[in-house]
Amino acid sequence: MTTVRANVDIYGQRLGLRTEGDGARLQELARFVDLRMQEVAERSSSVDTVKIAILTALNIADELFEERETDQDNRHKQLERKAQKLVTRLEEVMNIGNNPKSDESGGPCAVGDG
């Protein structure tokens, strides 16, 4: 991939960054972080940029972890449903093999009678 250089503004700081790939994506991420820092600053009594950045990072990390947990729970539920369908299908197939058809003889074999 090609390295792209881009200048971004986050919470009043101009940063020159490099990324592998899309510079537009980097700009989008920077706008997202800037917006989130502004939201945290409005709710916080702190004016320390580092503290606001740390609180913002913790908030974003919390959202990421919640999304991962939700995705994992959803995948787990989907796997449970698929497993249950397989069990049901196996039981159906096994029951078909255990139930003799009406036109087949179902009695014990009469070996040696005669």
C-alpha positions as CSV (number, residue, x, y, z in Angstrom):
1,M,0.0,0.0,0.0
2,T,1.0,3.6,-0.4
3,T,1.7,5.8,2.5
4,V,-0.4,8.9,2.6
5,R,0.4,12.0,4.6
6,A,-2.4,14.1,5.9
7,N,-2.9,17.1,8.3
8,V,-5.7,16.7,10.7
9,D,-7.2,19.0,13.4
10,I,-8.2,17.3,16.7
11,Y,-9.3,19.5,19.6
12,G,-7.4,22.5,18.4
13,Q,-4.2,20.6,17.7
14,R,-2.9,20.3,14.1
15,L,-1.3,17.0,13.5
16,G,0.7,15.7,10.5
17,L,0.0,12.0,10.2
18,R,0.8,9.2,7.9
19,T,-1.5,6.3,7.1
20,E,-1.3,3.2,4.9
21,G,-4.2,3.7,2.5
22,D,-7.0,6.2,2.4
23,G,-6.4,9.7,3.6
24,A,-10.1,10.4,3.5
25,R,-10.6,7.7,6.1
26,L,-8.0,9.3,8.3
27,Q,-9.8,12.6,8.0
28,E,-13.1,11.0,9.0
29,L,-11.5,9.3,12.0
30,A,-9.9,12.6,13.1
31,R,-13.3,14.4,12.8
32,F,-14.9,11.6,14.9
33,V,-12.2,11.9,17.7
34,D,-12.4,15.7,17.6
35,L,-16.2,15.6,18.0
36,R,-16.0,13.1,20.9
37,M,-13.3,15.2,22.7
38,Q,-15.6,18.3,22.4
39,E,-18.5,16.3,23.8
40,V,-16.3,15.0,26.8
41,A,-15.0,18.6,27.4
42,E,-18.6,19.9,27.6
43,R,-19.5,17.4,30.3
44,S,-16.2,17.6,32.2
45,S,-15.0,20.3,34.5
46,S,-11.4,19.7,33.4
47,V,-9.7,22.0,30.9
48,D,-6.6,19.8,30.7
49,T,-6.4,18.5,27.1
50,V,-4.6,15.3,28.2
51,K,-7.3,14.4,30.7
52,I,-10.0,15.1,28.1
53,A,-8.1,12.9,25.6
54,I,-7.8,10.1,28.1
55,L,-11.5,10.3,29.0
56,T,-12.4,10.3,25.3
57,A,-10.2,7.3,24.7
58,L,-11.8,5.4,27.6
59,N,-15.3,6.2,26.3
60,I,-14.4,5.0,22.8
61,A,-12.7,1.9,24.2
62,D,-15.8,1.2,26.3
63,E,-18.1,1.4,23.2
64,L,-15.7,-0.9,21.3
65,F,-15.7,-3.5,24.0
66,E,-19.5,-3.4,24.2
67,E,-19.8,-3.8,20.5
68,R,-17.4,-6.8,20.6
69,E,-19.4,-8.4,23.4
70,T,-22.7,-7.8,21.6
71,D,-21.3,-9.3,18.4
72,Q,-19.9,-12.3,20.3
73,D,-23.2,-12.9,22.0
74,N,-25.0,-12.7,18.7
75,R,-22.6,-15.1,17.1
76,H,-23.0,-17.5,20.1
77,K,-26.8,-17.4,19.7
78,Q,-26.6,-18.0,16.0
79,L,-24.3,-21.0,16.6
80,E,-26.6,-22.4,19.2
81,R,-29.6,-22.2,16.8
82,K,-27.6,-23.9,14.0
83,A,-26.5,-26.6,16.4
84,Q,-30.0,-27.2,17.6
85,K,-31.2,-27.5,14.0
86,L,-28.5,-30.0,13.3
87,V,-29.4,-32.0,16.4
88,T,-33.1,-32.0,15.4
89,R,-32.2,-33.1,11.8
90,L,-30.0,-35.9,13.2
91,E,-32.7,-37.1,15.5
92,E,-35.1,-37.2,12.6
93,V,-32.8,-39.2,10.4
94,M,-32.0,-41.6,13.3
95,N,-35.7,-42.1,14.0
96,I,-36.4,-42.9,10.3
97,G,-33.7,-45.6,10.5
98,N,-35.1,-47.1,13.8
99,N,-38.8,-47.3,12.6
100,P,-39.3,-50.2,10.3
101,K,-41.7,-49.7,7.4
102,S,-45.0,-51.5,7.4
103,D,-44.1,-53.7,4.5
104,E,-40.8,-55.0,6.0
105,S,-40.8,-58.0,8.4
106,G,-40.1,-56.8,11.9
107,G,-39.9,-60.1,13.8
108,P,-36.9,-62.0,15.0
109,C,-34.9,-64.1,12.6
110,A,-35.9,-67.8,12.7
111,V,-32.5,-69.4,12.2
112,G,-32.4,-73.2,12.7
113,D,-36.2,-73.7,12.7
114,G,-37.4,-76.0,10.4
